Each structure stands twice: as structure tokens, then as C-alpha cells.
Amino acid sequence: MPALTDTPQAAAFRRQVLSPTKLRLFMLQKLPMAWLAGLRLVRISPEEATVTVRFKYLTQNPFRSIYFACLAMAAELASGIQAMMHVQAGSSVSMLVTKLEADFTKKAVGVIAFNSPNGPDIAQAIAESRATGEGRTVVCTSTGVDEAGDVVAVFRITWSFRAKK
């Protein structure tokens, strides 16, 4: 797949969400549980995004690891923030998670970074939906690794995109 072109709208969106203060205000207003969990956007580009979640009092489970729902929030935000960026670059498109699958391979402690390299697939689905007016789905993979570089979880999040009339 060819490299994505960076639109002015996507660049402006990235500047907004890469500002820690502006992202925290956005999460406080629109994603309060993500704000409480302390999710952080580390990197975003047209191709990929990385979001971290830290083991702390509010994210723990009784087994002294990060609660799976907090891991799911970080995994979903890694793909969802890319989708939001690509949606900004044109006419209105609705986006919705329609399916979630996960594999957990290691106890999640410390800082877990979720990377989702699905920007090109998301951009293509949004462009096709705008062109045809029909819905499109994309399965995005968010892989969570700990500070040692070991994979702790892999989430497959199915996003549905439909251009609004």
C-alpha cells in the first residue's frame, strides 16, 4: 500500500492531541474513564498510533496487574485516535466499534504501550465509505508490550465506518 499523504486537517488534529493539556481536557470531557485511568498518547502518525496505560491504584485488579478493561481502553484508543484523525479530513463519517477480541499472554504490570499500525486500512475504509455511501469495516490490531518489550496482550478491534448523508 502506498504511503499516506498527510492532509492539513490531519496535521492540525495531531498537533491538538499531542498537546498533553489539550488531550487531557478532551478525555475529561469526552472519555472520562480514559482520563481517570491515565491513558497517554505517545505517538500518532497517518500510519500508526501508540497509547500507554500505567499500573496504578485506579487501573489495578485483585491480582496486582492492570485490569483487562483498562488494557482494552488503551488498545481501542490506539486505533480510535487514528480513525478520528482520518475522519477529520473530509465530510462527516460515523465510527463505531462492532467487535472486540483479545488474547492475553502475560501479566500486565508497569507501563504497557499499545501500538496500532492500521492507519492505511482505516483511511482506505473511510475513503471508500465516502465514495460509495456504504458502510465499511476494518479489523485493527493493537499490540500491548511491557517495558521489557514482551507482548502482554493483542486486541483485534473491528471498527465500522459509514459516511453521513
Sequence and secondary structure as in RCSB ss.txt:
>XXXX:A:sequence
MPALTDTPQAAAFRRQVLSPTKLRLFMLQKLPMAWLAGLRLVRISPEEATVTVRFKYLTQNPFRSIYFACLAMAA
ELASGIQAMMHVQAGSSVSMLVTKLEADFTKKAVGVIAFNSPNGPDIAQAIAESRATGEGRTVVCTSTGVDEAGD
VVAVFRITWSFRAKK
>XXXX:A:secstr
       HHHHHHHHHHHSHHHHHHHHHHH HHHHHHT EEEEE SS EEEEEE SGGGB TTSSB HHHHHHHH
HHHHHHHHHHHHTTSS EEEEEEEEEEEE S   SEEEEEE  HHHHHHHHHHHHHHSS EEEEEEEEEE TTS 
EEEEEEEEEEEEE  
